[in-house]
Amino acid sequence: MNIQLLKCKNESLLKEIENYEQHLLEHLHKKISTKAETRLGEQELYMMSEERGKDELSIQTFIHKHQTMEQTIENYSDILRELGDKAKNLIIDLEQSNLSRDLINE
């Protein structure tokens, strides 16, 4: 086979890989966003349907549920932050691999 043909096929393959990696990143972002929206929507419905306390015991129960909810949201926020960091690292890795490919092709 001709070297030019191999270079052309290699470039084509690298572009396909790059497009696939970009597609995966977009899919990951969409999946994370959808899960976050769903979870927050569920929590919002839960909070709206909650009956407000009329006596001290029911208020204490409500406060406990509210504190539990706050902790759940904080934990979920941490998970989203970690996933965001992972996505950023994947993008950095992708950019570095593209730079390496460019250097190799030169």
Biopython code that builds the backbone (N, CA, C, O; Angstrom):
import numpy as np
from Bio.PDB.StructureBuilder import StructureBuilder

atoms = [
    (1, "MET", "N", (0.832, -1.194, 0.000)),
    (1, "MET", "CA", (0.000, 0.000, 0.000)),
    (1, "MET", "C", (0.870, 1.248, 0.000)),
    (1, "MET", "O", (1.996, 1.249, 0.497)),
    (2, "ASN", "N", (0.348, 2.245, -0.538)),
    (2, "ASN", "CA", (0.996, 3.536, -0.643)),
    (2, "ASN", "C", (1.022, 4.231, 0.724)),
    (2, "ASN", "O", (0.059, 4.130, 1.484)),
    (3, "ILE", "N", (2.108, 4.930, 1.040)),
    (3, "ILE", "CA", (2.230, 5.631, 2.327)),
    (3, "ILE", "C", (1.190, 6.744, 2.422)),
    (3, "ILE", "O", (0.624, 6.972, 3.492)),
    (4, "GLN", "N", (0.937, 7.429, 1.330)),
    (4, "GLN", "CA", (-0.069, 8.492, 1.328)),
    (4, "GLN", "C", (-1.448, 7.930, 1.667)),
    (4, "GLN", "O", (-2.210, 8.535, 2.420)),
    (5, "LEU", "N", (-1.751, 6.777, 1.105)),
    (5, "LEU", "CA", (-3.033, 6.133, 1.374)),
    (5, "LEU", "C", (-3.141, 5.756, 2.849)),
    (5, "LEU", "O", (-4.188, 5.943, 3.468)),
    (6, "LEU", "N", (-2.062, 5.228, 3.405)),
    (6, "LEU", "CA", (-2.055, 4.879, 4.831)),
    (6, "LEU", "C", (-2.242, 6.118, 5.698)),
    (6, "LEU", "O", (-2.996, 6.089, 6.671)),
    (7, "LYS", "N", (-1.558, 7.207, 5.349)),
    (7, "LYS", "CA", (-1.708, 8.450, 6.112)),
    (7, "LYS", "C", (-3.149, 8.950, 6.036)),
    (7, "LYS", "O", (-3.718, 9.394, 7.033)),
    (8, "CYS", "N", (-3.717, 8.872, 4.865)),
    (8, "CYS", "CA", (-5.099, 9.320, 4.668)),
    (8, "CYS", "C", (-6.063, 8.480, 5.507)),
    (8, "CYS", "O", (-6.952, 9.020, 6.165)),
    (9, "LYS", "N", (-5.885, 7.173, 5.481)),
    (9, "LYS", "CA", (-6.746, 6.285, 6.271)),
    (9, "LYS", "C", (-6.535, 6.509, 7.764)),
    (9, "LYS", "O", (-7.488, 6.461, 8.542)),
    (10, "ASN", "N", (-5.292, 6.753, 8.163)),
    (10, "ASN", "CA", (-4.982, 7.019, 9.564)),
    (10, "ASN", "C", (-5.672, 8.305, 10.023)),
    (10, "ASN", "O", (-6.264, 8.343, 11.102)),
    (11, "GLU", "N", (-5.596, 9.351, 9.208)),
    (11, "GLU", "CA", (-6.261, 10.611, 9.553)),
    (11, "GLU", "C", (-7.767, 10.413, 9.658)),
    (11, "GLU", "O", (-8.411, 10.937, 10.568)),
    (12, "SER", "N", (-8.313, 9.663, 8.731)),
    (12, "SER", "CA", (-9.749, 9.391, 8.754)),
    (12, "SER", "C", (-10.138, 8.630, 10.022)),
    (12, "SER", "O", (-11.142, 8.947, 10.661)),
    (13, "LEU", "N", (-9.350, 7.643, 10.372)),
    (13, "LEU", "CA", (-9.611, 6.860, 11.580)),
    (13, "LEU", "C", (-9.495, 7.730, 12.830)),
    (13, "LEU", "O", (-10.313, 7.615, 13.743)),
    (14, "LEU", "N", (-8.494, 8.591, 12.878)),
    (14, "LEU", "CA", (-8.316, 9.475, 14.029)),
    (14, "LEU", "C", (-9.495, 10.437, 14.165)),
    (14, "LEU", "O", (-9.940, 10.725, 15.276)),
    (15, "LYS", "N", (-9.995, 10.928, 13.042)),
    (15, "LYS", "CA", (-11.168, 11.809, 13.091)),
    (15, "LYS", "C", (-12.387, 11.054, 13.606)),
    (15, "LYS", "O", (-13.162, 11.588, 14.400)),
    (16, "GLU", "N", (-12.556, 9.830, 13.162)),
    (16, "GLU", "CA", (-13.677, 9.011, 13.637)),
    (16, "GLU", "C", (-13.569, 8.768, 15.144)),
    (16, "GLU", "O", (-14.567, 8.839, 15.862)),
    (17, "ILE", "N", (-12.366, 8.486, 15.612)),
    (17, "ILE", "CA", (-12.149, 8.270, 17.049)),
    (17, "ILE", "C", (-12.474, 9.537, 17.816)),
    (17, "ILE", "O", (-13.137, 9.487, 18.852)),
    (18, "GLU", "N", (-12.012, 10.668, 17.316)),
    (18, "GLU", "CA", (-12.272, 11.949, 17.973)),
    (18, "GLU", "C", (-13.772, 12.234, 18.024)),
    (18, "GLU", "O", (-14.292, 12.667, 19.053)),
    (19, "ASN", "N", (-14.461, 11.990, 16.917)),
    (19, "ASN", "CA", (-15.915, 12.195, 16.890)),
    (19, "ASN", "C", (-16.620, 11.273, 17.876)),
    (19, "ASN", "O", (-17.563, 11.683, 18.553)),
    (20, "TYR", "N", (-16.166, 10.036, 17.955)),
    (20, "TYR", "CA", (-16.760, 9.073, 18.881)),
    (20, "TYR", "C", (-16.524, 9.502, 20.329)),
    (20, "TYR", "O", (-17.434, 9.430, 21.155)),
    (21, "GLU", "N", (-15.305, 9.948, 20.636)),
    (21, "GLU", "CA", (-15.002, 10.402, 21.996)),
    (21, "GLU", "C", (-15.854, 11.613, 22.352)),
    (21, "GLU", "O", (-16.360, 11.709, 23.471)),
    (22, "GLN", "N", (-16.016, 12.531, 21.414)),
    (22, "GLN", "CA", (-16.851, 13.705, 21.650)),
    (22, "GLN", "C", (-18.299, 13.284, 21.885)),
    (22, "GLN", "O", (-18.975, 13.824, 22.761)),
    (23, "HIS", "N", (-18.767, 12.325, 21.106)),
    (23, "HIS", "CA", (-20.127, 11.806, 21.274)),
    (23, "HIS", "C", (-20.295, 11.193, 22.669)),
    (23, "HIS", "O", (-21.321, 11.396, 23.320)),
    (24, "LEU", "N", (-19.297, 10.453, 23.119)),
    (24, "LEU", "CA", (-19.367, 9.853, 24.456)),
    (24, "LEU", "C", (-19.429, 10.925, 25.535)),
    (24, "LEU", "O", (-20.203, 10.801, 26.484)),
    (25, "LEU", "N", (-18.622, 11.977, 25.401)),
    (25, "LEU", "CA", (-18.638, 13.061, 26.382)),
    (25, "LEU", "C", (-20.000, 13.755, 26.402)),
    (25, "LEU", "O", (-20.530, 14.057, 27.471)),
    (26, "GLU", "N", (-20.558, 14.002, 25.233)),
    (26, "GLU", "CA", (-21.876, 14.633, 25.166)),
    (26, "GLU", "C", (-22.936, 13.736, 25.800)),
    (26, "GLU", "O", (-23.811, 14.216, 26.520)),
    (27, "HIS", "N", (-22.854, 12.445, 25.533)),
    (27, "HIS", "CA", (-23.810, 11.496, 26.106)),
    (27, "HIS", "C", (-23.686, 11.464, 27.633)),
    (27, "HIS", "O", (-24.694, 11.437, 28.339)),
    (28, "LEU", "N", (-22.453, 11.469, 28.136)),
    (28, "LEU", "CA", (-22.224, 11.471, 29.579)),
    (28, "LEU", "C", (-22.808, 12.729, 30.201)),
    (28, "LEU", "O", (-23.477, 12.660, 31.232)),
    (29, "HIS", "N", (-22.564, 13.870, 29.588)),
    (29, "HIS", "CA", (-23.087, 15.131, 30.107)),
    (29, "HIS", "C", (-24.613, 15.118, 30.123)),
    (29, "HIS", "O", (-25.235, 15.535, 31.100)),
    (30, "LYS", "N", (-25.207, 14.640, 29.042)),
    (30, "LYS", "CA", (-26.667, 14.583, 28.947)),
    (30, "LYS", "C", (-27.247, 13.654, 30.009)),
    (30, "LYS", "O", (-28.256, 13.974, 30.637)),
    (31, "LYS", "N", (-26.610, 12.512, 30.206)),
    (31, "LYS", "CA", (-27.083, 11.543, 31.191)),
    (31, "LYS", "C", (-27.001, 12.125, 32.603)),
    (31, "LYS", "O", (-27.937, 11.983, 33.390)),
    (32, "ILE", "N", (-25.888, 12.779, 32.920)),
    (32, "ILE", "CA", (-25.712, 13.385, 34.243)),
    (32, "ILE", "C", (-26.753, 14.474, 34.458)),
    (32, "ILE", "O", (-27.367, 14.548, 35.522)),
    (33, "SER", "N", (-26.955, 15.319, 33.450)),
    (33, "SER", "CA", (-27.925, 16.409, 33.558)),
    (33, "SER", "C", (-29.336, 15.875, 33.759)),
    (33, "SER", "O", (-30.089, 16.385, 34.588)),
    (34, "THR", "N", (-29.686, 14.858, 33.006)),
    (34, "THR", "CA", (-31.022, 14.275, 33.117)),
    (34, "THR", "C", (-31.247, 13.682, 34.499)),
    (34, "THR", "O", (-32.304, 13.870, 35.101)),
    (35, "LYS", "N", (-30.244, 12.962, 35.000)),
    (35, "LYS", "CA", (-30.376, 12.379, 36.338)),
    (35, "LYS", "C", (-30.524, 13.466, 37.390)),
    (35, "LYS", "O", (-31.343, 13.347, 38.301)),
    (36, "ALA", "N", (-29.731, 14.527, 37.267)),
    (36, "ALA", "CA", (-29.795, 15.616, 38.241)),
    (36, "ALA", "C", (-31.167, 16.282, 38.209)),
    (36, "ALA", "O", (-31.763, 16.530, 39.257)),
    (37, "GLU", "N", (-31.665, 16.571, 37.013)),
    (37, "GLU", "CA", (-32.982, 17.196, 36.888)),
    (37, "GLU", "C", (-34.077, 16.305, 37.461)),
    (37, "GLU", "O", (-34.973, 16.786, 38.154)),
    (38, "THR", "N", (-34.008, 15.024, 37.178)),
    (38, "THR", "CA", (-35.005, 14.084, 37.682)),
    (38, "THR", "C", (-34.979, 14.040, 39.202)),
    (38, "THR", "O", (-36.019, 14.124, 39.855)),
    (39, "ARG", "N", (-33.792, 13.909, 39.750)),
    (39, "ARG", "CA", (-33.649, 13.813, 41.201)),
    (39, "ARG", "C", (-34.134, 15.088, 41.892)),
    (39, "ARG", "O", (-34.855, 15.025, 42.888)),
    (40, "LEU", "N", (-33.738, 16.231, 41.364)),
    (40, "LEU", "CA", (-34.165, 17.488, 41.972)),
    (40, "LEU", "C", (-35.672, 17.687, 41.822)),
    (40, "LEU", "O", (-36.319, 18.223, 42.722)),
    (41, "GLY", "N", (-36.230, 17.261, 40.697)),
    (41, "GLY", "CA", (-37.678, 17.341, 40.512)),
    (41, "GLY", "C", (-38.424, 16.475, 41.514)),
    (41, "GLY", "O", (-39.450, 16.883, 42.058)),
    (42, "GLU", "N", (-37.900, 15.272, 41.753)),
    (42, "GLU", "CA", (-38.510, 14.384, 42.746)),
    (42, "GLU", "C", (-38.453, 15.013, 44.133)),
    (42, "GLU", "O", (-39.420, 14.960, 44.893)),
    (43, "GLN", "N", (-37.317, 15.604, 44.448)),
    (43, "GLN", "CA", (-37.163, 16.221, 45.761)),
    (43, "GLN", "C", (-38.093, 17.426, 45.905)),
    (43, "GLN", "O", (-38.653, 17.663, 46.975)),
    (44, "GLU", "N", (-38.250, 18.179, 44.824)),
    (44, "GLU", "CA", (-39.142, 19.334, 44.856)),
    (44, "GLU", "C", (-40.583, 18.889, 45.105)),
    (44, "GLU", "O", (-41.287, 19.482, 45.921)),
    (45, "LEU", "N", (-41.016, 17.849, 44.403)),
    (45, "LEU", "CA", (-42.370, 17.328, 44.617)),
    (45, "LEU", "C", (-42.543, 16.835, 46.049)),
    (45, "LEU", "O", (-43.582, 17.053, 46.673)),
    (46, "TYR", "N", (-41.520, 16.175, 46.553)),
    (46, "TYR", "CA", (-41.565, 15.671, 47.925)),
    (46, "TYR", "C", (-41.732, 16.828, 48.906)),
    (46, "TYR", "O", (-42.531, 16.752, 49.839)),
    (47, "MET", "N", (-40.975, 17.891, 48.687)),
    (47, "MET", "CA", (-41.034, 19.032, 49.602)),
    (47, "MET", "C", (-42.373, 19.771, 49.481)),
    (47, "MET", "O", (-42.902, 20.249, 50.485)),
    (48, "MET", "N", (-42.920, 19.870, 48.278)),
    (48, "MET", "CA", (-44.185, 20.581, 48.094)),
    (48, "MET", "C", (-45.346, 19.824, 48.725)),
    (48, "MET", "O", (-46.279, 20.436, 49.246)),
    (49, "SER", "N", (-45.293, 18.508, 48.680)),
    (49, "SER", "CA", (-46.409, 17.719, 49.193)),
    (49, "SER", "C", (-46.341, 17.539, 50.712)),
    (49, "SER", "O", (-47.273, 17.021, 51.327)),
    (50, "GLU", "N", (-45.251, 17.964, 51.294)),
    (50, "GLU", "CA", (-45.055, 17.774, 52.733)),
    (50, "GLU", "C", (-46.034, 18.641, 53.529)),
    (50, "GLU", "O", (-46.155, 19.844, 53.292)),
    (51, "GLU", "N", (-46.719, 18.016, 54.461)),
    (51, "GLU", "CA", (-47.634, 18.740, 55.325)),
    (51, "GLU", "C", (-46.833, 19.513, 56.368)),
    (51, "GLU", "O", (-45.874, 18.991, 56.937)),
    (52, "ARG", "N", (-47.225, 20.740, 56.610)),
    (52, "ARG", "CA", (-46.520, 21.565, 57.597)),
    (52, "ARG", "C", (-46.992, 21.194, 59.009)),
    (52, "ARG", "O", (-48.154, 20.855, 59.236)),
    (53, "GLY", "N", (-46.056, 21.272, 59.927)),
    (53, "GLY", "CA", (-46.353, 20.876, 61.299)),
    (53, "GLY", "C", (-47.320, 21.810, 62.003)),
    (53, "GLY", "O", (-47.319, 23.022, 61.789)),
    (54, "LYS", "N", (-48.139, 21.214, 62.843)),
    (54, "LYS", "CA", (-49.114, 21.993, 63.600)),
    (54, "LYS", "C", (-48.823, 21.964, 65.094)),
    (54, "LYS", "O", (-49.374, 22.745, 65.869)),
    (55, "ASP", "N", (-47.945, 21.047, 65.477)),
    (55, "ASP", "CA", (-47.542, 20.987, 66.877)),
    (55, "ASP", "C", (-46.034, 20.741, 66.930)),
    (55, "ASP", "O", (-45.390, 20.553, 65.898)),
    (56, "GLU", "N", (-45.478, 20.744, 68.148)),
    (56, "GLU", "CA", (-44.026, 20.639, 68.298)),
    (56, "GLU", "C", (-43.475, 19.332, 67.733)),
    (56, "GLU", "O", (-42.434, 19.341, 67.076)),
    (57, "LEU", "N", (-44.142, 18.223, 67.972)),
    (57, "LEU", "CA", (-43.658, 16.928, 67.495)),
    (57, "LEU", "C", (-43.637, 16.864, 65.964)),
    (57, "LEU", "O", (-42.669, 16.396, 65.366)),
    (58, "SER", "N", (-44.710, 17.336, 65.348)),
    (58, "SER", "CA", (-44.744, 17.299, 63.881)),
    (58, "SER", "C", (-43.717, 18.263, 63.291)),
    (58, "SER", "O", (-43.150, 17.985, 62.234)),
    (59, "ILE", "N", (-43.472, 19.376, 63.948)),
    (59, "ILE", "CA", (-42.444, 20.318, 63.487)),
    (59, "ILE", "C", (-41.059, 19.690, 63.615)),
    (59, "ILE", "O", (-40.236, 19.822, 62.709)),
    (60, "GLN", "N", (-40.793, 19.010, 64.727)),
    (60, "GLN", "CA", (-39.497, 18.336, 64.894)),
    (60, "GLN", "C", (-39.308, 17.258, 63.822)),
    (60, "GLN", "O", (-38.219, 17.102, 63.270)),
    (61, "THR", "N", (-40.370, 16.529, 63.541)),
    (61, "THR", "CA", (-40.307, 15.509, 62.488)),
    (61, "THR", "C", (-40.011, 16.165, 61.141)),
    (61, "THR", "O", (-39.184, 15.679, 60.369)),
    (62, "PHE", "N", (-40.696, 17.271, 60.873)),
    (62, "PHE", "CA", (-40.469, 17.982, 59.620)),
    (62, "PHE", "C", (-39.031, 18.496, 59.542)),
    (62, "PHE", "O", (-38.395, 18.386, 58.493)),
    (63, "ILE", "N", (-38.517, 19.049, 60.624)),
    (63, "ILE", "CA", (-37.134, 19.552, 60.649)),
    (63, "ILE", "C", (-36.154, 18.416, 60.386)),
    (63, "ILE", "O", (-35.192, 18.580, 59.636)),
    (64, "HIS", "N", (-36.399, 17.265, 61.004)),
    (64, "HIS", "CA", (-35.515, 16.108, 60.783)),
    (64, "HIS", "C", (-35.543, 15.685, 59.313)),
    (64, "HIS", "O", (-34.496, 15.421, 58.721)),
    (65, "LYS", "N", (-36.738, 15.620, 58.727)),
    (65, "LYS", "CA", (-36.846, 15.263, 57.308)),
    (65, "LYS", "C", (-36.130, 16.296, 56.438)),
    (65, "LYS", "O", (-35.457, 15.956, 55.464)),
    (66, "HIS", "N", (-36.290, 17.552, 56.811)),
    (66, "HIS", "CA", (-35.652, 18.626, 56.050)),
    (66, "HIS", "C", (-34.126, 18.518, 56.133)),
    (66, "HIS", "O", (-33.437, 18.687, 55.127)),
    (67, "GLN", "N", (-33.602, 18.239, 57.321)),
    (67, "GLN", "CA", (-32.154, 18.082, 57.480)),
    (67, "GLN", "C", (-31.642, 16.888, 56.677)),
    (67, "GLN", "O", (-30.579, 16.951, 56.060)),
    (68, "THR", "N", (-32.407, 15.809, 56.695)),
    (68, "THR", "CA", (-32.038, 14.634, 55.899)),
    (68, "THR", "C", (-32.023, 14.991, 54.418)),
    (68, "THR", "O", (-31.124, 14.591, 53.679)),
    (69, "MET", "N", (-33.027, 15.746, 53.998)),
    (69, "MET", "CA", (-33.106, 16.179, 52.604)),
    (69, "MET", "C", (-31.911, 17.064, 52.246)),
    (69, "MET", "O", (-31.321, 16.903, 51.178)),
    (70, "GLU", "N", (-31.558, 17.984, 53.118)),
    (70, "GLU", "CA", (-30.398, 18.849, 52.867)),
    (70, "GLU", "C", (-29.128, 18.023, 52.701)),
    (70, "GLU", "O", (-28.316, 18.295, 51.817)),
    (71, "GLN", "N", (-28.959, 17.018, 53.550)),
    (71, "GLN", "CA", (-27.776, 16.166, 53.463)),
    (71, "GLN", "C", (-27.767, 15.385, 52.150)),
    (71, "GLN", "O", (-26.724, 15.232, 51.514)),
    (72, "THR", "N", (-28.936, 14.894, 51.754)),
    (72, "THR", "CA", (-29.043, 14.168, 50.481)),
    (72, "THR", "C", (-28.659, 15.076, 49.317)),
    (72, "THR", "O", (-27.920, 14.668, 48.421)),
    (73, "ILE", "N", (-29.161, 16.298, 49.333)),
    (73, "ILE", "CA", (-28.845, 17.253, 48.263)),
    (73, "ILE", "C", (-27.363, 17.589, 48.270)),
    (73, "ILE", "O", (-26.742, 17.684, 47.212)),
    (74, "GLU", "N", (-26.795, 17.771, 49.452)),
    (74, "GLU", "CA", (-25.358, 18.065, 49.547)),
    (74, "GLU", "C", (-24.528, 16.899, 49.006)),
    (74, "GLU", "O", (-23.561, 17.103, 48.273)),
    (75, "ASN", "N", (-24.917, 15.677, 49.375)),
    (75, "ASN", "CA", (-24.207, 14.495, 48.855)),
    (75, "ASN", "C", (-24.318, 14.415, 47.338)),
    (75, "ASN", "O", (-23.343, 14.121, 46.647)),
    (76, "TYR", "N", (-25.510, 14.680, 46.832)),
    (76, "TYR", "CA", (-25.720, 14.638, 45.387)),
    (76, "TYR", "C", (-24.902, 15.728, 44.695)),
    (76, "TYR", "O", (-24.361, 15.520, 43.608)),
    (77, "SER", "N", (-24.823, 16.876, 45.334)),
    (77, "SER", "CA", (-24.015, 17.975, 44.805)),
    (77, "SER", "C", (-22.548, 17.565, 44.708)),
    (77, "SER", "O", (-21.875, 17.873, 43.724)),
    (78, "ASP", "N", (-22.058, 16.873, 45.729)),
    (78, "ASP", "CA", (-20.672, 16.386, 45.702)),
    (78, "ASP", "C", (-20.457, 15.411, 44.552)),
    (78, "ASP", "O", (-19.436, 15.459, 43.867)),
    (79, "ILE", "N", (-21.431, 14.525, 44.347)),
    (79, "ILE", "CA", (-21.331, 13.553, 43.252)),
    (79, "ILE", "C", (-21.298, 14.280, 41.908)),
    (79, "ILE", "O", (-20.499, 13.942, 41.035)),
    (80, "LEU", "N", (-22.166, 15.275, 41.745)),
    (80, "LEU", "CA", (-22.185, 16.036, 40.494)),
    (80, "LEU", "C", (-20.867, 16.772, 40.274)),
    (80, "LEU", "O", (-20.370, 16.840, 39.150)),
    (81, "ARG", "N", (-20.307, 17.318, 41.339)),
    (81, "ARG", "CA", (-19.017, 18.010, 41.238)),
    (81, "ARG", "C", (-17.932, 17.032, 40.793)),
    (81, "ARG", "O", (-17.119, 17.352, 39.927)),
    (82, "GLU", "N", (-17.924, 15.834, 41.391)),
    (82, "GLU", "CA", (-16.935, 14.817, 41.014)),
    (82, "GLU", "C", (-17.104, 14.406, 39.554)),
    (82, "GLU", "O", (-16.121, 14.270, 38.825)),
    (83, "LEU", "N", (-18.360, 14.210, 39.128)),
    (83, "LEU", "CA", (-18.605, 13.839, 37.730)),
    (83, "LEU", "C", (-18.188, 14.961, 36.783)),
    (83, "LEU", "O", (-17.669, 14.702, 35.697)),
    (84, "GLY", "N", (-18.415, 16.203, 37.193)),
    (84, "GLY", "CA", (-17.972, 17.341, 36.389)),
    (84, "GLY", "C", (-16.463, 17.360, 36.249)),
    (84, "GLY", "O", (-15.933, 17.615, 35.167)),
    (85, "ASP", "N", (-15.764, 17.087, 37.361)),
    (85, "ASP", "CA", (-14.299, 17.029, 37.318)),
    (85, "ASP", "C", (-13.826, 15.907, 36.401)),
    (85, "ASP", "O", (-12.871, 16.076, 35.643)),
    (86, "LYS", "N", (-14.503, 14.758, 36.475)),
    (86, "LYS", "CA", (-14.134, 13.640, 35.597)),
    (86, "LYS", "C", (-14.330, 14.016, 34.134)),
    (86, "LYS", "O", (-13.491, 13.707, 33.288)),
    (87, "ALA", "N", (-15.448, 14.689, 33.840)),
    (87, "ALA", "CA", (-15.712, 15.106, 32.458)),
    (87, "ALA", "C", (-14.644, 16.086, 31.982)),
    (87, "ALA", "O", (-14.175, 15.992, 30.848)),
    (88, "LYS", "N", (-14.258, 17.032, 32.851)),
    (88, "LYS", "CA", (-13.196, 17.981, 32.486)),
    (88, "LYS", "C", (-11.892, 17.250, 32.220)),
    (88, "LYS", "O", (-11.183, 17.565, 31.264)),
    (89, "ASN", "N", (-11.574, 16.271, 33.063)),
    (89, "ASN", "CA", (-10.344, 15.495, 32.865)),
    (89, "ASN", "C", (-10.391, 14.709, 31.562)),
    (89, "ASN", "O", (-9.379, 14.587, 30.872)),
    (90, "LEU", "N", (-11.564, 14.174, 31.221)),
    (90, "LEU", "CA", (-11.705, 13.457, 29.952)),
    (90, "LEU", "C", (-11.470, 14.397, 28.772)),
    (90, "LEU", "O", (-10.838, 14.022, 27.784)),
    (91, "ILE", "N", (-11.980, 15.614, 28.883)),
    (91, "ILE", "CA", (-11.775, 16.592, 27.812)),
    (91, "ILE", "C", (-10.300, 16.948, 27.698)),
    (91, "ILE", "O", (-9.766, 17.046, 26.593)),
    (92, "ILE", "N", (-9.635, 17.144, 28.844)),
    (92, "ILE", "CA", (-8.201, 17.446, 28.832)),
    (92, "ILE", "C", (-7.431, 16.293, 28.208)),
    (92, "ILE", "O", (-6.543, 16.507, 27.384)),
    (93, "ASP", "N", (-7.775, 15.061, 28.604)),
    (93, "ASP", "CA", (-7.112, 13.881, 28.026)),
    (93, "ASP", "C", (-7.338, 13.814, 26.520)),
    (93, "ASP", "O", (-6.425, 13.495, 25.758)),
    (94, "LEU", "N", (-8.563, 14.117, 26.101)),
    (94, "LEU", "CA", (-8.882, 14.104, 24.673)),
    (94, "LEU", "C", (-8.050, 15.140, 23.929)),
    (94, "LEU", "O", (-7.504, 14.859, 22.863)),
    (95, "GLU", "N", (-7.957, 16.342, 24.497)),
    (95, "GLU", "CA", (-7.164, 17.392, 23.859)),
    (95, "GLU", "C", (-5.692, 17.009, 23.799)),
    (95, "GLU", "O", (-5.022, 17.265, 22.799)),
    (96, "GLN", "N", (-5.186, 16.395, 24.869)),
    (96, "GLN", "CA", (-3.782, 15.975, 24.876)),
    (96, "GLN", "C", (-3.539, 14.858, 23.870)),
    (96, "GLN", "O", (-2.500, 14.830, 23.212)),
    (97, "SER", "N", (-4.493, 13.939, 23.748)),
    (97, "SER", "CA", (-4.313, 12.855, 22.780)),
    (97, "SER", "C", (-4.370, 13.404, 21.357)),
    (97, "SER", "O", (-3.663, 12.920, 20.473)),
    (98, "ASN", "N", (-5.213, 14.414, 21.135)),
    (98, "ASN", "CA", (-5.267, 15.045, 19.814)),
    (98, "ASN", "C", (-3.960, 15.755, 19.506)),
    (98, "ASN", "O", (-3.484, 15.718, 18.371)),
    (99, "LEU", "N", (-3.376, 16.404, 20.511)),
    (99, "LEU", "CA", (-2.092, 17.073, 20.327)),
    (99, "LEU", "C", (-1.013, 16.051, 20.000)),
    (99, "LEU", "O", (-0.181, 16.280, 19.122)),
    (100, "SER", "N", (-1.027, 14.923, 20.706)),
    (100, "SER", "CA", (-0.056, 13.858, 20.441)),
    (100, "SER", "C", (-0.226, 13.325, 19.027)),
    (100, "SER", "O", (0.761, 13.083, 18.331)),
    (101, "ARG", "N", (-1.466, 13.141, 18.597)),
    (101, "ARG", "CA", (-1.722, 12.658, 17.238)),
    (101, "ARG", "C", (-1.193, 13.651, 16.205)),
    (101, "ARG", "O", (-0.594, 13.269, 15.199)),
    (102, "ASP", "N", (-1.431, 14.938, 16.481)),
    (102, "ASP", "CA", (-0.953, 15.961, 15.550)),
    (102, "ASP", "C", (0.562, 15.934, 15.442)),
    (102, "ASP", "O", (1.115, 16.068, 14.350)),
    (103, "LEU", "N", (1.235, 15.760, 16.580)),
    (103, "LEU", "CA", (2.699, 15.703, 16.565)),
    (103, "LEU", "C", (3.194, 14.468, 15.817)),
    (103, "LEU", "O", (4.197, 14.525, 15.105)),
    (104, "ILE", "N", (2.491, 13.362, 15.982)),
    (104, "ILE", "CA", (2.881, 12.119, 15.304)),
    (104, "ILE", "C", (2.700, 12.266, 13.797)),
    (104, "ILE", "O", (3.538, 11.815, 13.016)),
    (105, "ASN", "N", (1.607, 12.897, 13.400)),
    (105, "ASN", "CA", (1.313, 13.035, 11.976)),
    (105, "ASN", "C", (2.236, 14.025, 11.272)),
    (105, "ASN", "O", (2.365, 13.994, 10.048)),
    (106, "GLU", "N", (2.870, 14.894, 12.035)),
    (106, "GLU", "CA", (3.794, 15.850, 11.419)),
    (106, "GLU", "C", (5.021, 15.117, 11.042)),
    (106, "GLU", "O", (5.954, 15.711, 10.502)),
]
sb = StructureBuilder()
sb.init_structure("model")
sb.init_model(0)
sb.init_chain("A")
sb.init_seg("    ")
for serial, (resi, resn, name, xyz) in enumerate(atoms, 1):
    if name == "N":
        sb.init_residue(resn, " ", resi, " ")
    sb.init_atom(name, np.array(xyz, "f"), 0.0, 1.0, " ", f" {name:<3s}", serial, name[0])
structure = sb.get_structure()
